[in-house]
């Protein structure tokens, strides 16, 4: 399995470093700034007290000192970075509090001050979806035409009960509408979410990511909830002692979220970064690089990557990659247009591939594709896969993999489809061909009439195999008509 492609350092997700270096062909740093802004749910416009997790710095612990002017804040950071990376470019990051919450003339003065500094190639502006007026939106539109602009929107969660608890003071509808307004103007949008908010379950955190997947966002920052001193969250924790995620739970959730996220969404942050002196819980969060390394290790262990769940085909190919070697004999029991057959050929370079299909077009298309790719270790049969044992009777206990992709041939006659009777007979016969480590991988598509029948009847058939075989099912989502995978492997504990 190839590592994820949108990275320079073997990450299995699309990194910000990759994105910026690809665009600017240079090392690019974000310089955190404190523009001295407040927030509409601090001053009473939307609410009072701010979000319950927000520190007195307005979530800008690592931004500059607001008592210093912006140029001084910027240069203090730049001077440090220049010693190691002398030819770098910079993005001014307005981080603390709500950085569009001021009169337009104030915003212009602050933004333009940073944009006029040498080697500044853009701005990143952190704000709330309910704090961008129409006139500010028009200015951002104009700004976006002459610099690299990113607007960071705090969401944290899509769940209204949690949103009310943490005092967000805006609705999901408000957030969605602002994303649409910004993206209509082609302004980059990065969304902040928090894992581990009080009383949220893992499934709720995954639902937040699934919702964002449907929007046209450009990036995401994933934070772990941290409880800081002198916050409303500290008082809630002292009173109710709600569960704080362990590092293992957090890593598991983040990896699940990455597998769901579209691979065009840039990962700007993947863990929290609190000041240790202010941190109450979780203590493991202070070791940031340990968390990052554990996320990397878990993705390697799973052999997955960002966007893995976007297609059930990724799961199929992962299972193939995990189970066969270059000298194995394998069978594609439904060659279709030959893409799976070609994928198998790239693995079993010293082995052999047999393919079955009942349609001339499938056999011809597959043969053509394999020959165009210089594959010669194959043989195709224009027969139903139910006859697999008759055709390959000399290969009992020698086959490492039998692959089924049920349904109908894409871009062809959808009335010609696999059916549960021949499929079950084919699986039954395939089991007799498997060697000791052999597996069967079946992609089931319930989204058509015959597919629904196959789904029901295969489930009954598979249940009868559980005593002798290890059975796993893999679903990418909860949609009952989406394709899913059945994985069958001999149970070594059964003689």
C-alpha positions as CSV (number, residue, x, y, z in Angstrom):
1,X,0.0,0.0,0.0
2,X,1.5,3.3,-1.0
3,X,1.8,6.0,1.6
4,X,-0.4,9.0,1.4
5,X,0.8,11.3,-1.4
6,X,0.1,14.8,-0.1
7,X,3.0,15.0,2.3
8,X,6.8,15.5,2.3
9,X,7.4,13.5,5.6
10,X,5.5,10.2,5.2
11,X,2.4,11.4,6.9
12,X,-0.8,9.6,5.8
13,X,-2.8,12.8,5.6
14,X,-2.6,16.1,3.6
15,X,-0.3,18.3,5.5
16,X,-0.2,22.1,5.6
17,X,3.5,22.1,5.0
18,X,3.0,20.2,1.8
19,X,0.2,22.6,0.7
20,X,2.2,25.8,1.4
21,X,5.4,24.6,-0.1
22,X,3.7,23.4,-3.3
23,X,2.1,26.8,-3.6
24,X,5.0,29.1,-2.7
25,X,8.0,26.8,-3.5
26,X,9.5,28.0,-0.2
27,X,9.3,27.3,3.5
28,X,6.2,29.2,4.8
29,X,5.6,30.0,8.5
30,X,2.4,31.3,10.2
31,X,3.2,34.1,12.7
32,X,0.6,34.2,15.4
33,X,-0.6,37.7,16.3
34,X,-2.8,39.4,18.9
35,X,-4.8,42.2,17.3
36,X,-6.4,43.2,20.6
37,X,-9.9,42.1,19.5
38,X,-12.7,41.0,21.8
39,X,-15.6,38.6,21.0
40,X,-19.4,38.9,20.6
41,X,-20.2,36.3,23.2
42,X,-17.9,38.0,25.7
43,X,-19.2,41.6,25.4
44,X,-22.9,40.7,25.4
45,X,-23.6,41.1,21.7
46,X,-24.3,37.3,21.5
47,X,-23.6,36.2,25.0
48,X,-21.4,36.7,28.1
49,X,-18.3,35.0,29.4
50,X,-17.1,33.5,26.1
51,X,-16.9,29.8,25.3
52,X,-16.4,27.8,28.5
53,X,-13.0,26.5,27.5
54,X,-11.7,29.8,26.3
55,X,-8.7,31.2,28.3
56,X,-8.2,34.9,29.3
57,X,-5.9,35.1,26.2
58,X,-8.9,34.3,24.0
59,X,-7.4,31.0,22.8
60,X,-4.3,33.0,21.7
61,X,-1.8,31.6,24.2
62,X,0.9,31.6,21.6
63,X,-0.1,34.8,19.9
64,X,1.9,38.0,20.4
65,X,1.6,40.4,23.3
66,X,-1.4,42.6,22.7
67,X,0.4,45.5,24.5
68,X,2.9,45.6,21.6
69,X,2.1,46.8,18.1
70,X,1.6,44.3,15.4
71,X,4.9,45.0,13.6
72,X,6.8,44.4,16.8
73,X,4.9,41.2,17.5
74,X,5.6,40.0,14.0
75,X,9.3,40.8,13.9
76,X,10.0,39.2,17.3
77,X,8.9,35.9,15.8
78,X,10.4,36.5,12.4
79,X,13.9,37.2,13.8
80,X,13.9,33.8,15.5
81,X,12.8,31.9,12.4
82,X,15.2,33.7,10.1
83,X,18.2,32.4,12.0
84,X,17.3,28.8,10.9
85,X,15.3,29.5,7.7
86,X,16.7,32.7,6.2
87,X,14.7,32.7,2.9
88,X,11.3,31.9,4.3
89,X,7.9,33.5,3.6
90,X,5.3,34.3,6.1
91,X,1.6,34.3,6.7
92,X,0.2,36.7,9.4
93,X,-2.1,34.7,11.6
94,X,-4.6,36.8,13.6
95,X,-5.3,34.3,16.3
96,X,-6.6,35.6,19.6
97,X,-10.4,36.1,20.1
98,X,-12.6,37.1,17.1
99,X,-10.5,38.8,14.4
100,X,-13.3,40.2,12.2
101,X,-15.1,41.7,15.2
102,X,-14.3,45.4,14.7
103,X,-15.2,48.3,12.5
104,X,-14.0,47.9,8.9
105,X,-11.5,50.7,9.1
106,X,-9.8,49.1,12.1
107,X,-9.6,45.7,10.4
108,X,-8.1,47.3,7.3
109,X,-5.5,49.1,9.3
110,X,-4.4,45.9,11.1
111,X,-4.5,43.6,8.1
112,X,-2.8,45.9,5.7
113,X,0.0,46.7,8.2
114,X,1.0,43.0,8.2
115,X,0.5,42.6,4.4
116,X,2.9,45.4,3.8
117,X,5.8,43.7,5.6
118,X,8.5,42.0,3.6
119,X,8.0,38.4,2.6
120,X,4.4,38.3,3.9
121,X,2.4,36.2,1.3
122,X,-0.9,36.0,3.0
123,X,-3.2,36.3,6.1
124,X,-5.0,33.8,8.2
125,X,-7.9,35.2,10.1
126,X,-9.5,33.3,13.0
127,X,-13.1,34.3,13.7
128,X,-16.7,33.2,14.3
129,X,-19.4,32.5,11.7
130,X,-21.7,35.1,13.3
131,X,-19.0,37.9,13.3
132,X,-18.5,38.7,9.6
133,X,-20.6,41.6,8.5
134,X,-21.5,42.0,4.8
135,X,-19.1,45.0,4.4
136,X,-16.3,42.9,6.0
137,X,-17.2,40.1,3.7
138,X,-16.9,42.4,0.7
139,X,-13.4,43.5,2.0
140,X,-12.3,39.9,2.4
141,X,-13.4,39.2,-1.1
142,X,-11.2,42.1,-2.4
143,X,-8.3,41.0,-0.1
144,X,-8.6,37.5,-1.4
145,X,-7.9,38.7,-5.0
146,X,-4.5,40.1,-4.0
147,X,-3.1,37.8,-1.3
148,X,-3.3,34.3,0.0
149,X,-6.3,34.5,2.4
150,X,-7.6,32.0,4.8
151,X,-10.6,32.5,7.1
152,X,-10.6,30.1,10.1
153,X,-14.1,29.5,11.5
154,X,-14.8,28.1,14.9
155,X,-17.4,25.3,14.9
156,X,-16.2,22.8,17.5
157,X,-19.3,20.6,17.2
158,X,-22.4,20.2,15.1
159,X,-24.5,19.1,18.1
160,X,-26.8,21.8,19.5
161,X,-26.9,20.4,23.0
162,X,-23.1,20.5,23.3
163,X,-22.9,23.9,21.5
164,X,-25.3,25.3,24.2
165,X,-23.3,23.8,27.0
166,X,-20.0,25.3,25.8
167,X,-21.7,28.7,25.2
168,X,-21.0,29.0,21.5
169,X,-24.0,31.3,21.0
170,X,-24.4,30.6,17.3
171,X,-26.3,27.9,15.4
172,X,-25.1,25.2,12.9
173,X,-27.3,26.9,10.3
174,X,-25.3,30.2,10.8
175,X,-22.0,28.3,10.4
176,X,-23.1,26.5,7.2
177,X,-24.4,29.8,5.7
178,X,-21.1,31.6,6.4
179,X,-19.1,28.8,4.8
180,X,-21.2,29.1,1.7
181,X,-20.8,32.9,1.6
182,X,-17.0,32.6,1.9
183,X,-16.6,29.8,-0.6
184,X,-18.9,31.6,-3.1
185,X,-16.1,34.2,-3.1
186,X,-13.4,31.5,-3.4
187,X,-12.0,32.4,0.0
188,X,-10.2,29.5,1.8
189,X,-12.1,28.2,4.8
190,X,-10.5,26.3,7.7
191,X,-12.8,24.9,10.4
192,X,-11.9,24.3,14.0
193,X,-13.4,21.3,15.8
194,X,-12.8,19.9,19.3
195,X,-12.7,16.3,20.3
196,X,-13.6,15.3,23.9
197,X,-16.2,18.0,24.6
198,X,-18.2,17.1,27.7
199,X,-20.6,14.2,27.3
200,X,-20.0,13.8,23.5
201,X,-19.6,10.2,22.3
202,X,-17.2,9.0,19.7
203,X,-20.0,8.7,17.2
204,X,-21.0,12.3,17.8
205,X,-17.4,13.4,17.0
206,X,-17.4,11.4,13.8
207,X,-20.8,13.0,12.8
208,X,-19.2,16.4,13.1
209,X,-16.6,15.4,10.6
210,X,-19.1,13.8,8.3
211,X,-21.1,17.0,8.2
212,X,-17.9,19.0,7.3
213,X,-17.2,16.5,4.5
214,X,-20.4,17.7,2.8
215,X,-19.3,21.3,2.8
216,X,-16.8,22.9,0.5
217,X,-14.2,23.6,3.2
218,X,-10.5,23.7,2.4
219,X,-8.9,22.7,5.8
220,X,-9.5,21.6,9.3
221,X,-8.0,22.0,12.7
222,X,-8.6,19.1,15.1
223,X,-8.2,20.0,18.8
224,X,-8.3,17.9,21.9
225,X,-10.4,19.6,24.7
226,X,-8.1,20.9,27.4
227,X,-9.2,22.2,30.7
228,X,-7.4,25.3,31.7
229,X,-7.2,27.1,35.0
230,X,-9.6,30.0,35.6
231,X,-12.1,29.0,32.9
232,X,-15.8,28.1,33.2
233,X,-14.8,24.6,31.9
234,X,-12.6,24.2,35.0
235,X,-15.6,24.9,37.3
236,X,-17.8,22.4,35.3
237,X,-15.1,19.7,35.5
238,X,-14.7,20.2,39.3
239,X,-18.5,19.9,39.7
240,X,-19.3,17.0,37.4
241,X,-16.0,15.2,36.7
242,X,-17.1,14.4,33.1
243,X,-14.9,12.0,31.2
244,X,-11.7,13.3,29.7
245,X,-10.4,11.3,26.7
246,X,-7.3,9.2,27.2
247,X,-4.5,9.6,24.7
248,X,-5.5,6.2,23.3
249,X,-9.1,7.2,22.9
250,X,-8.1,10.5,21.2
251,X,-5.7,8.8,18.8
252,X,-8.4,6.3,17.8
253,X,-11.0,9.0,17.2
254,X,-8.6,11.2,15.2
255,X,-7.6,8.2,13.0
256,X,-11.3,7.4,12.4
257,X,-11.9,11.1,11.5
258,X,-9.0,11.2,9.1
259,X,-10.3,8.0,7.3
260,X,-13.6,9.8,6.8
261,X,-12.3,13.2,5.7
262,X,-12.0,14.0,2.0
263,X,-8.4,13.9,0.9
264,X,-8.5,17.4,-0.5
265,X,-9.1,18.9,3.0
266,X,-5.8,20.1,4.4
267,X,-5.0,19.1,8.0
268,X,-3.8,22.3,9.7
269,X,-3.7,20.9,13.2
270,X,-4.2,17.5,14.7
271,X,-3.9,18.0,18.4
272,X,-4.1,20.7,21.0
273,X,-1.2,22.8,22.2
274,X,-1.9,24.2,25.7
275,X,0.5,26.0,28.0
276,X,1.6,23.4,30.6
277,X,1.4,25.9,33.5
278,X,-2.3,26.5,32.9
279,X,-3.3,22.9,32.1
280,X,-5.5,20.9,34.4
281,X,-6.4,18.0,32.1
282,X,-5.4,16.0,30.2
283,X,-1.8,15.9,31.3
284,X,-0.8,13.7,28.3
285,X,-1.5,16.7,26.0
286,X,1.7,18.5,26.9
287,X,3.8,15.9,25.0
288,X,2.5,17.1,21.6
289,X,5.0,15.2,19.5
290,X,4.2,12.0,21.3
291,X,0.5,12.4,20.3
292,X,1.5,13.1,16.7
293,X,3.7,10.0,16.6
294,X,1.0,7.8,18.0
295,X,-1.4,9.0,15.4
296,X,1.1,8.2,12.7
297,X,1.8,4.8,14.2
298,X,-1.9,3.9,14.4
299,X,-2.5,4.8,10.8
300,X,0.4,2.6,9.8
301,X,-0.9,-0.2,12.0
302,X,-4.3,0.1,10.3
303,X,-2.7,0.6,6.9
304,X,-5.1,3.4,6.2
305,X,-4.9,7.1,5.4
306,X,-7.0,10.3,5.0
307,X,-10.0,9.6,2.8
308,X,-9.7,5.9,3.1
309,X,-13.4,5.5,3.7
310,X,-14.3,7.5,0.6
311,X,-14.5,4.3,-1.4
312,X,-15.1,0.7,-0.4
313,X,-12.5,-0.1,-3.0
314,X,-9.8,1.2,-0.7
315,X,-10.8,-1.4,1.9
316,X,-10.8,-4.2,-0.8
317,X,-7.3,-3.2,-1.9
318,X,-6.1,-3.0,1.6
319,X,-7.3,-6.5,2.3
320,X,-5.7,-7.8,-0.9
321,X,-2.4,-6.1,-0.1
322,X,-2.4,-7.6,3.4
323,X,-3.1,-11.1,2.2
324,X,-1.3,-12.0,-1.0
325,X,2.3,-12.2,-2.1
326,X,4.1,-11.9,-5.4
327,X,4.2,-15.7,-6.1
328,X,0.5,-16.5,-5.2
329,X,-2.2,-17.9,-7.4
330,X,-5.3,-15.7,-7.3
331,X,-8.8,-15.6,-8.9
332,X,-10.9,-12.6,-10.0
333,X,-14.3,-14.2,-10.1
334,X,-16.0,-11.2,-11.7
335,X,-13.4,-9.4,-13.9
336,X,-15.8,-6.6,-15.1
337,X,-13.7,-4.0,-16.9
338,X,-10.4,-5.5,-15.5
339,X,-9.4,-2.9,-13.0
340,X,-9.3,-5.3,-10.0
341,X,-7.6,-7.9,-12.2
342,X,-4.9,-5.3,-13.1
343,X,-4.4,-4.4,-9.4
344,X,-3.9,-8.1,-8.6
345,X,-1.4,-8.4,-11.4
346,X,0.8,-5.7,-9.9
347,X,1.1,-7.8,-6.7
348,X,1.4,-11.4,-8.0
349,X,4.2,-10.6,-10.4
350,X,5.6,-14.1,-10.0
351,X,2.3,-15.9,-9.6
352,X,-0.8,-16.3,-11.7
353,X,-4.2,-14.8,-12.2
354,X,-7.4,-16.5,-13.4
355,X,-10.4,-14.5,-14.3
356,X,-14.1,-15.3,-14.8
357,X,-17.0,-13.4,-16.4
358,X,-20.1,-14.3,-18.5
359,X,-20.0,-11.2,-20.8
360,X,-17.8,-11.0,-23.9
361,X,-17.2,-7.2,-23.3
362,X,-15.9,-7.9,-19.8
363,X,-13.4,-10.6,-21.1
364,X,-12.3,-8.4,-24.0
365,X,-11.9,-5.3,-21.9
366,X,-9.9,-7.1,-19.3
367,X,-7.7,-8.8,-21.8
368,X,-7.0,-5.5,-23.5
369,X,-6.2,-3.7,-20.3
370,X,-3.8,-6.4,-19.1
371,X,-2.0,-6.6,-22.4
372,X,-1.6,-2.8,-22.5
373,X,0.1,-3.0,-19.1
374,X,2.4,-5.9,-20.2
375,X,0.7,-8.4,-18.0
376,X,1.1,-12.0,-19.3
377,X,0.6,-14.2,-16.3
378,X,-3.2,-14.6,-16.6
379,X,-5.9,-16.6,-18.2
380,X,-9.6,-15.6,-18.6
381,X,-12.6,-17.8,-18.9
382,X,-16.0,-16.7,-20.3
383,X,-17.9,-18.7,-17.7
384,X,-20.0,-18.1,-14.7
385,X,-18.0,-18.1,-11.5
386,X,-20.2,-20.9,-10.2
387,X,-18.1,-23.2,-12.3
388,X,-14.8,-22.2,-10.7
389,X,-14.2,-25.6,-9.2
390,X,-14.8,-27.4,-12.4
391,X,-12.4,-25.1,-14.3
392,X,-9.7,-25.0,-11.6
393,X,-10.1,-28.5,-10.2
394,X,-6.3,-29.0,-10.3
395,X,-5.8,-26.1,-7.9
396,X,-7.5,-27.4,-4.8
397,X,-5.8,-26.0,-1.7
398,X,-3.5,-23.9,-3.9
399,X,-5.4,-20.6,-4.3
400,X,-4.5,-17.7,-2.1
401,X,-7.4,-15.3,-2.9
402,X,-10.7,-15.3,-4.7
403,X,-12.2,-11.9,-5.3
404,X,-15.9,-11.2,-6.0
405,X,-17.3,-7.8,-7.0
406,X,-21.0,-8.4,-7.2
407,X,-23.6,-6.4,-9.2
408,X,-23.5,-5.5,-12.8
409,X,-20.8,-4.3,-15.3
410,X,-20.4,-0.5,-15.1
411,X,-21.5,1.4,-18.2
412,X,-23.2,-1.8,-19.5
413,X,-26.5,-3.6,-19.4
414,X,-27.6,-3.3,-15.7
415,X,-30.1,-6.2,-16.3
416,X,-27.1,-8.6,-16.6
417,X,-26.2,-9.0,-13.0
418,X,-24.8,-11.5,-10.5
419,X,-27.5,-13.5,-8.6
420,X,-27.4,-15.0,-5.1
421,X,-27.8,-18.6,-6.3
422,X,-24.8,-18.7,-8.5
423,X,-22.8,-16.4,-6.2
424,X,-23.3,-18.7,-3.2
425,X,-22.4,-21.8,-5.2
426,X,-19.3,-20.0,-6.4
427,X,-18.3,-19.1,-2.9
428,X,-18.9,-22.6,-1.7
429,X,-16.7,-24.0,-4.5
430,X,-14.0,-21.3,-3.9
431,X,-13.6,-22.4,-0.3
432,X,-12.5,-25.8,-1.6
433,X,-9.7,-24.1,-3.6
434,X,-8.2,-22.1,-0.8
435,X,-4.8,-22.9,0.6
436,X,-4.2,-22.7,4.4
437,X,-3.8,-18.9,4.3
438,X,-6.4,-18.3,1.6
439,X,-9.1,-15.7,1.7
440,X,-12.3,-14.7,-0.1
441,X,-13.1,-11.0,-0.5
442,X,-16.7,-10.1,-1.6
443,X,-18.0,-6.6,-2.4
444,X,-21.7,-6.6,-2.1
445,X,-23.8,-3.8,-3.6
446,X,-27.4,-3.8,-2.2
447,X,-28.4,-0.7,-4.3
448,X,-30.3,-2.6,-7.0
449,X,-33.1,-5.2,-6.9
450,X,-30.9,-8.3,-7.4
451,X,-28.3,-6.8,-5.1
452,X,-30.8,-6.6,-2.3
453,X,-31.6,-10.3,-2.7
454,X,-27.9,-11.1,-2.7
455,X,-27.4,-9.1,0.5
456,X,-30.1,-11.0,2.3
457,X,-29.3,-14.5,1.1
458,X,-25.5,-14.0,1.5
459,X,-26.0,-12.9,5.1
460,X,-27.9,-16.2,5.8
461,X,-25.2,-18.2,4.0
462,X,-22.3,-16.5,5.8
463,X,-23.8,-17.1,9.2
464,X,-23.5,-20.8,8.5
465,X,-19.8,-20.5,7.9
466,X,-18.9,-18.8,11.2
467,X,-17.9,-22.1,12.9
468,X,-15.2,-22.9,10.4
469,X,-14.2,-19.5,9.0
470,X,-13.3,-16.1,10.3
471,X,-15.9,-13.7,8.9
472,X,-15.6,-9.9,8.9
473,X,-17.8,-7.2,7.3
474,X,-16.6,-3.7,6.5
475,X,-19.0,-0.8,6.0
476,X,-17.9,2.7,5.1
477,X,-21.2,4.3,6.3
478,X,-24.6,3.4,7.7
479,X,-26.4,3.7,4.3
480,X,-28.2,0.4,3.7
481,X,-27.7,0.7,-0.1
482,X,-24.0,1.4,0.0
483,X,-21.5,-1.3,-1.0
484,X,-19.8,-3.2,1.7
485,X,-17.2,-6.0,2.0
486,X,-17.4,-9.5,3.3
487,X,-14.0,-11.1,4.3
488,X,-13.7,-14.8,4.7
489,X,-10.6,-16.5,6.1
490,X,-10.0,-20.0,7.3
491,X,-10.2,-20.3,11.1
492,X,-7.0,-22.1,12.1
493,X,-8.4,-23.2,15.4
494,X,-10.9,-25.4,13.5
495,X,-9.5,-28.6,12.0
